[in-house]
């Protein structure tokens, strides 16, 4: 079997890896590297336990937090591990610093790169493409795509984007492996999660909100505007705080406003199961996370996107999400939009893992 190194490092990447858990080791001599890009290193062990992920072969202990220096540090450390492990293929996910670092490290050693969730591009609601340099995630995904030998897409839009850009790697549409995991875990989550009971929440009587992207957390004005909207909603808000978001709220002296509120219930970071339960039972989801946006769509729960642009424009066009940015009036408007009657199959039918493994085996086994 060929030797494959899988590189993960953030919560969304653990979730995507969980969808493939077991399949990779059945088909490849796999080495698993956790770059440690999580803001809170303790999250790593929580995800590993929740998803029954086997022991990570190598886990990096990062020192740098600035994105540029962190990218350089991950590249250097991965280069050392690639020299030691001598893989034939490197697999990376999504649009993170870890994904780009893995691709750059691999290319410099002549190792082929596989990119899962390839081809996604940020657009405005009017379908105006954002400059590649304008958003860190956009820079990461575009560079990774153009370094990859095999590009596996979660959406047909992603596939079309790559064809239009004339990437040199082989391009496949597989569907979204996150949707596969969602379907696979849903019955267990509904029967075992007690998160609603813990906080005395009644289904469809609360909003579920997450905020973590730098465009929001690095701006006191945007955070204040989002909080103003949350305080103006007609029902309570459940708000699990990403560690970075908490730090920035404290920095901008906004955290006390949250703590003293009866309207907003601040929680610690959640497990995947509890997040899915809260999302599925909410009256609306408000988020700047592409993963949470998709999970709301999977559960047929309308959402409000707290970003100015999105890589998941088809969800916006389907009516299941409203692109509001950090604008109080637009956020409130988004919570009042009618629930669509149609739910299109934007991300496949739940067999993305099968299609993904077929593409990997066709190209490398």
FENKA-V325836 format. One record per backbone hydrogen bond with DSSP energy under -0.5 kcal/mol. NH is the residue of the N-H (numbers start at 1). CO is the residue of the C=O. Records with the same first field share a line. If there is no record, write none. Layout:
NH=CO, CO
This chain:
4=2, 29
5=89
6=4, 31
7=91
8=6, 33
14=10
15=11
16=12
17=13
18=14
19=15
20=16, 17
21=17, 18
23=20
24=20
26=22
27=23, 24
28=24
29=2
30=28
31=4
33=6, 31
34=58
35=8, 33
38=9
41=39
43=40
44=41
45=41
46=42
47=43
48=44
49=45
50=46
51=47
52=49
53=48
57=32
58=32
60=34
62=60
70=66
71=67
72=68
73=69
74=70
75=71
76=72
77=73
78=74
79=75
80=76
81=77
82=78
83=79
84=80
85=81
86=82
88=3
89=3
90=112
91=5
92=114
93=7
94=116
96=93
100=96
101=97
102=98
103=99
104=100
105=101
106=102
107=103
108=104
109=105, 106
110=107
111=106
112=88
114=90
115=150
116=92, 114
117=152
118=115, 152
120=117
123=310
124=128
127=124
129=127
130=122
134=131
135=132
139=135
140=136
141=137
142=138
143=139
144=140
145=141
146=142
147=143, 144
148=144, 145
149=113
150=113
151=170
152=115, 150
153=151, 172
156=346
159=155
160=156
161=157
162=158
163=159
164=160
165=161
166=162, 163
167=162
170=149
172=151
174=153, 172
175=153
176=347
177=175
179=176
180=176
181=177
182=178
183=179
184=180
185=181
186=182
187=183
189=185
190=186
191=187
192=188
193=189
198=194
199=195
200=197
201=196
204=281
205=202
207=236
208=284
209=207, 238
210=286
216=213
217=213
218=214
219=216
223=219
224=220
225=221
226=222
227=223
228=224
229=225
230=226
231=227
232=228, 229
233=230
236=205
237=263
238=207
239=237, 265
240=209
241=267
242=211, 240
246=242
247=243
248=244
249=245
250=246
251=247
252=248
253=250
254=249
255=249
258=254
259=255
260=256
261=258
265=237, 263
266=264
267=239
275=271
276=272
277=273
278=274
279=275
280=276
281=277
282=278, 279
283=206
284=206
285=302
286=208
287=304
288=210
293=289
294=290
295=291
296=292
297=293
298=294
299=295
300=297
301=296
303=320
304=285
305=322
306=287, 304
307=305
310=123
315=312
316=312
317=313
318=314
319=316
320=315
321=315
322=303
324=305, 322
325=305, 307
328=326
331=327
332=328
333=329
334=330
335=331
336=333
337=334
346=344
355=351
356=352
357=353
358=354
359=355
360=356
361=357
362=358
363=359
364=360
365=361
